[in-house]
């Protein structure tokens, strides 16, 4: 009664279609990091070292950025030496100004 199920082979994609899909993915990734206006970036770099502690949520809510962009900005500031990472869990990182 049950019998074996027959599978249908899917047609292969053209090379042109694959290139278009990869190009779209790359454009979307680069657009997320270039969202920050240079004026806003300068303002963040001035105000963040004055704060007692900083989380990505504070930057996200205060400057109306995406959460992932706020995380990337803070990680960049750590690599520049403006901030140091105090505590990191799998969900959130807490930063403090570098002394």
ABEGO torsion letter per residue (X at the ends): XAEBBBBBBBBBBBAAAAAAAAAAAAAAAAAAAAABBAAAAAAAAAAAAABABBBAAAAAAAAGBBAAAAAAAAAAAAAAGABBBABBBAABBBBBBBX
